Each structure stands twice: as structure tokens, then as C-alpha cells.
Amino acid sequence: MKFVVMGITDNPKPWFPPEVMEIIQKGKVFSGGKRHHEIMAPLLPAGATWIDITAPLDNVFEQYAHSSLFLGASGEALIVFASGDPLFFGFANTIKRKMPEAEIVVYPTFNSLQMLAHKLVMPYHNMRIVSLTGRPWQEFDKALIERAEKIGVLTDKEHTPAAIAQRMLEYGYTYYNMYVGEHLGNPTLEKVATLTLEEATHRDFSYPNCLILAVANSSLFTLHSSFRYGIPDQEFTLLDGREKMITKMPIRLLTLQALDLPKRKVFWDIGFCTGSVSIEARLQFPHLHVEAFEIRPECEAIIHENARRFGVPGINVHIGDFLETDIADLPRPDAVFIGGHGGRLKEVIAKVLTVLADDGCIVMNSVKAPLVKTDSHQLWDEACHEFGLQQEQPMRIIIDEHHPIVILKAHK
């Protein structure tokens, strides 16, 4: 099947070169969003068929396949209109994914972020690009944690400029200005605004829009961008102020090393308490998808406070007994840290193994507490034997006057 994918802007009277106009005038089947149809309707030939691109996309591609039955006989292409550059988070990528054997010709125009940069006379070769159009916050959060100096953001009706500004302020990313472009390319509706993040939270923006974030306070940015490998324990808010209820910083870093997080994708922290391990993991490895579990409800406020303090958005928090938590729809972990198990370690590991990726690992820190007959190391050994897990060499650490801690690791 053949496709010609044409990029257009929000201009209600688009201009095309003669070569493209000839393709449009000879076309029979066209497709695009409802807004694209409104723009292109005056230029379509009489009797043209239009296929709306709406969810679910499987229905759209079924209509494409049906259209190919008579288009294929004459060798004609189905013509699709898309916003900006169809290969820039655009519909041409969707066609390539859904129909990898299709023949595709692209006629792009400037994408919205390029158009906004042009309006601002802002160089954009060093701009980090993030799409929040129908996507979660993950990549945007990653760009913030990695302290990108300039971030171009494609928005949607949920991830609005106001919502983005509010999220940034909540986690302490206060040193950016926000540049918002609305209806770019439309000579009547186009607007470009330069705002502080505080100003953006109080504004409503018409859709479609996009935005660029650029550092406005370089000294504050430099201060916050200084790399910290290991957050001092005293900087965390603790559970009831109890120093023993946190994984100590040296142990925390060794635990992250044992989890081999640079090559992992999804990290589960079971029994997070203060959230120190989850926060350190996401701060050092912001590509990670982090799910954190804790049975004590008072810890929910603590992990959120600590995450805001250290500028770490994107940790998904689950409060309640892990053994009773529904994990069916959560992303499968390939790295799991068990920080607490309430004496039910075997049950926790058994549940983890129902979802653990084939190349995943489980790590736990064991300490022999006084007056406890059965320590967690013994429970760990029993569980690994029962479930056929392969253990790696334990690492025994002593810090100050504390009892020895053993870092344990196993995998399928």
C-alpha cells in the first residue's frame, strides 16, 4: 500500500507547491484529524473520500486496508494530512509501525516547536524534545532530573502549559521561563507568550499549543545541577525521626550497584519507608520507571515530601499490604529491592516472581537484630532454595557501631 503524508500547519488557507497541489487534485482517498479536514476541505477534489483519524487507530487502519483494494489497482496513494513534520512524533511513524511494508512518501513542513523557536528567534539545535501528547510524564521528568537547559514540549489537553508549570514548581524546578505558542501558523489565532512558571499556572491556553522551557536563572540552575552521588541521610525527612528507619547512604549506593540499574527499565521498591532508595535510584538513573510500595500510610506523605525536596518527580506510590496489592496492571519489574517484608519474606518473593522479568534480579539487605531467633538472611536462603533462585556472593558491610549488614542478591 502507498501513502503520501503531507505536513500542514494551523493556517486555515494553506499553501502548497505545484507538485503537491497536483497530487492532491488527483487524489481519491484522504485522511487526517477533524481539524485537518476543516483546513483541507476547500482544496479536495469533488467526490473525495475522507477517513477521520480517531481512536481506536485499529479501526482507522482497517479502513485504510479496505481503501487499498481499489487504490492498489490504479497504483494511487492514500493521502494523509498531519501536523508539521509527519516524522516528528507524527503519523508517518504510526504508519511505519502499523504497516511496516507500506510505501511512504513524506512532504513535511516545520513542526510546531521549530515554528515557535523561529518566532522567538531562539536557536534550537541544543533543545531536548519531549512529547506529552497522549504520553505519561516519564520522559519529561527525566529531562528535568537530568537538568536539560532547554526543553521543547509537545502538549495535549491534559498535559497543559499550566499543569506542566505546576509540576515543575512542585519539585523545585523554578529557574526556567516558559514560552508558549498557540495555533502556530494561523494568522488570526496565533499567539506567543513569554511567562514565568508562576504566571503560567494562572493562565488558560487554547489548543493546539506547544512550549519551550529555557533556563532563566543560570546561577540557580548551576547550583541545582551540581551532581550528587549519595544523598546524606540527615537531609531526608524520617519516619518519626527514627534514624534506623532509613537505608544508610553507603548501603543505599551499594544496593543500587547490586541492582545493576543502568541496564534496568522498571524498578520496584517494596517497603520504601522514607523513600530513600526509590529517590536515590530515580535521581541517579532517571530513565527508570519506579513503583514504590509501603504498608504504613504515614509514609506516603514522607516519600512525597522527600521527592519534592530532592526534585524527583515520577515515583508511583502504592500504600497498603504488598501481598494484598493488585499488581496485575503494573509494568513488570526487572529489578526489585525488598526493604521490608514483615516476616513474610517467602510470600513477598513468591508474589514478585509472578511478574519478575526473565532477566530480573531481587536484592535485599539483611541485618541480624538482637533477640530475634530467625534473621532475614536465613529466611532469604530458605526462599531462594524453595523457589530455585540463583544467589550471588553476599556482601557484608559494617558501618560505625551498627550491626553488620549483608547485601543479598538473587535471580531466576
C-alpha positions in Angstrom: 0.0 0.0 0.0 1.2 3.5 -0.8 0.9 6.6 1.4 1.7 10.2 0.8 1.9 12.0 4.1 1.7 15.8 4.0 2.6 18.1 6.8 0.4 21.2 7.4 0.2 24.0 9.9 -2.8 25.6 11.6 -3.2 28.1 8.8 -6.8 27.9 7.5 -5.6 28.8 4.0 -2.6 26.5 3.4 -0.2 27.0 0.5 1.4 24.0 -1.3 3.9 24.0 -4.2 2.6 23.0 -7.6 3.9 19.4 -7.3 2.0 18.8 -4.1 -1.2 20.5 -5.4 -1.2 18.2 -8.4 -1.0 15.1 -6.0 -3.9 16.5 -4.0 -6.1 17.3 -7.1 -5.6 13.7 -8.4 -6.2 12.0 -5.1 -9.2 9.9 -4.3 -8.9 8.9 -0.6 -7.7 11.3 2.1 -7.2 11.1 5.8 -6.4 13.2 8.8 -7.8 14.6 12.0 -11.0 16.6 12.1 -9.1 19.8 12.3 -7.1 18.8 9.3 -10.3 18.1 7.4 -11.7 21.5 8.2 -8.5 23.1 6.8 -8.2 21.0 3.7 -11.8 20.6 2.7 -11.8 23.5 0.2 -8.8 22.0 -1.7 -10.0 18.4 -2.0 -11.3 17.2 -5.4 -15.0 16.5 -5.9 -16.1 13.1 -4.7 -13.1 12.7 -2.4 -13.3 10.1 0.4 -12.2 11.2 3.8 -11.1 8.9 6.7 -11.0 10.5 10.1 -8.0 9.6 12.3 -9.7 9.0 15.6 -9.2 6.4 18.4 -9.0 3.4 18.2 -6.5 3.5 15.5 -7.1 -0.1 14.6 -10.4 0.9 13.1 -8.6 3.6 11.0 -6.1 1.1 9.6 -8.9 -1.3 8.8 -10.5 1.5 6.7 -7.1 2.1 5.0 -6.8 -1.6 4.2 -10.3 -1.6 2.7 -9.4 1.5 0.6 -6.3 -0.1 -0.7 -8.4 -2.6 -2.6 -9.4 -0.1 -5.2 -6.4 2.3 -4.8 -3.9 -0.5 -5.4 -5.4 -1.4 -8.8 -4.5 2.0 -10.1 -1.3 2.4 -8.1 -2.6 5.5 -6.4 -1.6 6.5 -2.9 -3.8 7.2 0.1 -3.1 10.9 1.1 -2.8 11.7 4.8 -2.5 15.1 6.3 -0.6 15.5 9.6 0.6 18.4 11.7 4.1 19.8 11.0 6.7 17.2 10.2 4.9 13.7 10.0 8.2 12.0 11.1 8.5 14.3 14.2 6.3 12.4 16.7 3.9 12.3 13.8 1.6 10.0 12.0 4.1 8.7 9.5 5.8 6.9 12.4 2.4 5.3 13.2 2.0 4.1 9.6 5.6 2.6 9.7 4.8 0.8 12.9 1.3 -0.5 11.9 2.2 -1.2 8.2 5.9 -1.8 8.0 5.7 -2.9 4.4 3.9 0.2 3.2 5.5 2.6 0.7 5.6 6.1 2.2 6.4 9.5 0.7 6.6 12.5 3.1 6.1 16.2 2.3 6.9 17.8 5.6 6.6 21.4 6.9 8.1 22.9 10.0 6.9 21.3 13.2 5.3 23.4 15.9 8.5 23.7 18.1 10.5 24.8 15.1 7.9 27.4 14.4 7.9 28.6 18.0 11.7 28.9 18.0 11.5 30.9 14.8 9.0 33.3 16.3 11.3 33.7 19.3 14.5 33.9 17.2 15.8 31.2 19.6 18.5 28.7 18.4 17.1 25.2 19.0 20.0 22.9 18.0 20.5 22.2 21.7 16.9 21.7 22.6 15.8 18.5 24.3 12.5 17.4 22.8 9.7 15.7 24.8 6.3 14.7 23.7 3.5 14.6 26.3 0.8 14.1 23.6 -1.0 11.1 24.8 2.1 10.0 26.8 2.9 9.9 30.6 5.2 12.3 32.4 8.2 9.8 32.3 10.4 11.5 29.6 9.5 15.0 30.8 10.5 14.1 34.3 13.7 12.6 33.0 14.6 15.8 31.2 14.1 17.8 34.4 16.1 15.4 36.6 18.9 15.4 34.0 18.9 19.3 34.1 18.3 19.9 30.4 18.9 23.6 29.8 16.3 23.9 27.1 13.3 21.6 26.7 10.7 21.7 23.9 7.4 20.1 24.9 4.5 18.9 22.8 1.4 19.2 24.9 -2.1 17.7 24.9 -5.3 18.7 26.7 -4.2 17.0 29.9 -0.6 18.0 29.9 -1.3 21.7 29.5 1.3 24.5 30.0 -0.4 25.3 33.3 -0.2 21.7 34.5 3.5 21.5 33.4 4.4 24.7 35.2 2.7 23.4 38.4 4.6 20.2 38.3 7.9 22.0 37.9 7.2 24.3 40.8 6.2 21.4 43.0 9.5 19.7 42.5 11.7 22.8 42.8 12.5 23.4 39.1 11.9 27.2 39.4 14.7 28.5 37.3 13.0 28.2 33.8 11.0 30.6 31.7 8.2 29.2 29.7 7.5 30.2 26.1 4.1 29.1 24.8 2.9 29.1 21.2 -0.8 28.7 20.4 -2.3 28.0 17.0 1.1 28.5 15.3 0.7 29.2 11.6 -2.8 30.6 12.0 -2.6 34.3 11.1 -5.7 35.1 13.1 -5.4 32.9 16.2 -1.6 32.6 16.6 -0.3 33.8 20.0 3.2 33.6 21.6 3.7 34.3 25.3 6.8 34.5 27.5 6.0 33.7 31.1 7.4 32.8 34.4 6.3 29.4 35.7 4.1 31.1 38.3 2.4 33.2 35.7 1.8 30.1 33.5 0.0 28.3 36.3 -2.7 31.0 36.3 -3.2 31.1 32.5 -5.6 29.2 30.2 -4.2 28.4 26.8 -6.1 27.5 23.7 -5.3 24.2 22.0 -3.3 23.3 20.0 -0.2 24.7 21.7 3.4 23.8 22.4 6.0 25.3 24.7 9.7 25.7 25.2 11.4 25.8 28.6 14.7 27.7 28.9 16.8 28.4 31.9 16.3 32.0 33.1 18.3 31.9 36.3 21.7 30.4 35.4 23.2 30.7 38.9 20.3 28.8 40.5 20.4 26.3 37.7 24.1 25.7 38.2 23.6 25.3 42.0 20.9 22.7 41.5 22.8 21.0 38.7 25.8 20.0 40.8 26.0 16.2 40.7 25.3 14.4 44.0 26.1 10.8 44.2 24.7 9.8 47.5 22.2 12.0 49.5 23.2 12.5 53.1 20.9 10.6 55.5 20.2 13.7 57.6 18.7 15.6 54.7 15.7 13.1 54.5 12.5 13.5 56.4 12.4 10.4 58.6 9.6 8.2 60.0 9.0 9.6 63.5 12.6 11.0 63.3 14.0 7.5 63.7 17.5 7.3 62.1 17.4 3.5 62.0 14.4 3.6 59.6 16.4 4.6 56.6 18.8 2.7 54.4 22.1 4.4 55.2 23.7 6.2 52.3 26.7 3.9 51.8 24.5 0.9 51.9 22.0 2.6 49.7 24.6 3.1 47.0 25.9 -0.4 47.2 22.3 -1.7 47.0 21.8 0.3 43.8 25.0 -1.1 42.4 23.8 -4.6 43.2 20.6 -3.9 41.4 22.6 -3.1 38.2 20.2 -0.2 37.5 21.9 1.3 34.4 20.6 -1.5 32.3 17.3 -1.9 34.1 14.0 -0.4 33.0 11.4 -1.0 35.8 12.4 -0.8 39.5 10.1 -1.9 42.4 10.9 -0.8 45.9 9.0 -2.9 48.4 8.8 -1.4 51.9 10.1 2.1 51.0 9.5 3.8 54.4 11.2 7.2 53.8 11.6 6.6 50.1 15.4 7.0 50.2 16.2 4.0 47.9 13.5 4.9 45.3 14.5 8.6 45.3 18.3 7.8 45.0 17.5 5.3 42.2 15.5 7.7 40.2 17.9 10.6 40.8 20.9 8.6 39.7 19.1 6.7 36.9 16.2 8.9 35.7 15.4 6.5 32.8 13.9 4.1 35.4 10.2 3.6 35.9 9.8 3.3 39.7 7.0 1.7 41.6 7.3 2.1 45.4 5.2 0.0 47.9 4.7 0.6 51.7 2.3 -0.8 54.2 2.4 2.2 56.6 0.0 5.0 55.5 2.1 7.7 57.3 4.9 7.0 54.9 3.0 8.3 51.9 3.4 12.0 53.0 7.1 11.3 53.8 8.1 10.0 50.4 6.3 12.8 48.6 8.0 15.4 50.9 11.4 13.8 50.2 10.7 13.5 46.5 9.8 17.2 46.3 12.8 18.2 48.4 15.3 16.5 46.0 13.5 17.3 42.8 12.4 13.7 41.9 9.0 13.5 40.2 7.6 10.3 38.8 7.7 7.8 41.6 4.5 5.9 41.7 3.5 5.2 45.3 1.3 2.3 46.5 0.1 2.3 50.1 -1.1 -1.0 51.7 0.0 -4.5 52.3 2.0 -5.6 49.3 0.6 -9.1 49.5 -2.9 -7.7 49.0 -2.0 -5.1 46.4 -3.2 -5.7 42.8 -0.1 -5.7 40.7 -1.6 -7.1 37.5 -1.6 -3.9 35.5 1.8 -2.6 36.7 4.8 -2.7 34.5 6.9 -5.9 35.0 10.0 -5.2 37.1 13.4 -6.3 36.1 14.9 -5.0 39.4 13.3 -5.4 42.8 14.5 -4.2 46.2 12.9 -5.7 49.3 13.3 -3.1 52.1 10.7 -4.6 54.4 8.7 -7.8 54.5 7.1 -8.0 58.0 8.4 -11.5 58.5 6.6 -12.8 55.3 9.6 -12.8 53.0 8.8 -16.0 51.3 5.3 -14.8 50.4 6.7 -11.5 49.1 9.3 -13.2 46.9 6.7 -15.7 45.6 4.5 -12.8 44.5 7.4 -10.9 43.0 8.3 -14.0 40.9 4.9 -14.0 39.3 5.8 -10.8 37.5 9.6 -10.5 37.6 11.2 -10.3 34.1 13.2 -13.3 33.0 16.5 -11.4 33.4 15.4 -9.6 36.5 17.0 -9.6 39.9 15.9 -9.3 43.6 18.1 -7.6 46.2 17.6 -7.4 50.0 19.7 -6.1 52.9 19.8 -8.4 55.9 20.7 -7.3 59.4 20.9 -9.6 62.5 18.8 -7.9 65.1 19.3 -8.7 68.8 16.8 -11.0 70.4 15.5 -12.2 67.1 15.7 -16.0 66.7 15.4 -16.2 62.9 17.1 -13.5 60.9 16.1 -12.3 57.4 19.3 -13.9 55.9 18.0 -17.3 56.9 14.6 -16.6 55.5 16.2 -15.4 52.3 18.3 -18.6 51.9 15.2 -20.7 52.5 13.2 -18.8 50.0 15.9 -19.0 47.3 16.2 -22.7 47.8 12.5 -23.2 47.7 12.0 -21.2 44.5 15.1 -22.3 42.8 16.7 -18.9 42.7 20.4 -18.4 41.9 22.2 -16.4 44.6 25.2 -14.2 44.1 28.0 -13.8 46.6 26.7 -11.9 49.6 28.4 -8.6 50.6 28.9 -8.0 54.3 29.2 -4.4 55.4 29.7 -2.7 58.9 29.1 1.0 59.3 30.0 2.8 62.5 28.6 1.0 65.6 25.7 -0.6 63.7 25.3 -4.3 63.3 26.7 -5.9 60.1 24.5 -5.6 57.0 24.6 -8.2 54.3 23.6 -7.3 50.8 21.8 -10.3 49.2 21.1 -10.7 45.5 19.4 -13.5 43.6 17.9 -14.1 40.1 15.9 -16.7 38.3 
